[in-house]
Amino acid sequence: MSASRNLKSRLAWFLACLSTGAATGMAGAWFTGNPSWYLAIPAALALGWLWVANPDECTPPTARRAAA
């Protein structure tokens, strides 16, 4: 997968999670009048990161030992 395609995919997932959280926050605040529903935005981002993230991409490749 190319770097730009990977970036576009990550940006799309980020915007989807952000939109989901914002919609949940607005709907909850509208129905209940409690602004605490806007905490759904960081919650949706965290859940999206847990579901989509690949921890293998965060670790550096292991160094190969040079044969002596």
C-alpha positions as CSV (number, residue, x, y, z in Angstrom):
1,M,0.0,0.0,0.0
2,S,1.5,3.4,-1.0
3,A,2.1,6.1,1.6
4,S,-0.5,8.5,0.2
5,R,-3.1,5.8,0.0
6,N,-2.4,4.8,3.6
7,L,-2.6,8.5,4.7
8,K,-5.9,8.9,2.8
9,S,-7.3,5.8,4.5
10,R,-6.2,6.9,7.9
11,L,-7.7,10.4,7.3
12,A,-11.0,8.8,6.2
13,W,-11.2,6.7,9.3
14,F,-10.3,9.7,11.5
15,L,-13.1,11.8,9.9
16,A,-15.6,8.9,10.2
17,C,-14.8,8.5,13.9
18,L,-14.9,12.3,14.5
19,S,-18.2,12.6,12.7
20,T,-19.7,9.6,14.6
21,G,-18.6,11.1,17.9
22,A,-19.9,14.6,17.0
23,A,-23.3,13.2,15.8
24,T,-23.6,11.2,19.0
25,G,-22.7,14.2,21.1
26,M,-25.1,16.5,19.4
27,A,-28.0,14.1,19.5
28,G,-27.4,13.3,23.2
29,A,-27.1,16.9,24.1
30,W,-30.2,17.8,22.1
31,F,-32.3,15.0,23.7
32,T,-31.1,15.4,27.3
33,G,-29.8,19.0,27.5
34,N,-26.6,17.6,29.1
35,P,-23.4,18.8,27.4
36,S,-21.5,15.9,28.8
37,W,-22.6,14.0,25.7
38,Y,-19.8,15.8,23.8
39,L,-17.4,13.4,25.5
40,A,-18.5,11.0,22.9
41,I,-16.1,12.7,20.4
42,P,-12.9,11.6,22.2
43,A,-14.5,8.3,23.1
44,A,-15.3,7.6,19.4
45,L,-11.8,8.5,18.4
46,A,-10.3,6.2,21.0
47,L,-12.5,3.3,20.0
48,G,-11.8,3.9,16.4
49,W,-8.0,3.9,17.1
50,L,-8.3,0.6,19.0
51,W,-10.3,-1.0,16.2
52,V,-8.3,0.3,13.2
53,A,-4.8,0.7,14.5
54,N,-2.0,-1.7,13.7
55,P,0.5,-1.8,16.5
56,D,3.1,-3.5,14.2
57,E,3.4,-0.2,12.3
58,C,4.5,1.6,15.5
59,T,7.4,-0.6,16.3
60,P,10.7,-0.2,14.4
61,P,12.0,-3.1,12.5
62,T,14.4,-5.4,14.4
63,A,18.0,-4.8,13.6
64,R,19.6,-7.8,11.8
65,R,22.8,-9.0,13.2
66,A,25.7,-8.9,10.9
67,A,27.2,-12.3,10.3
68,A,30.8,-12.2,11.6
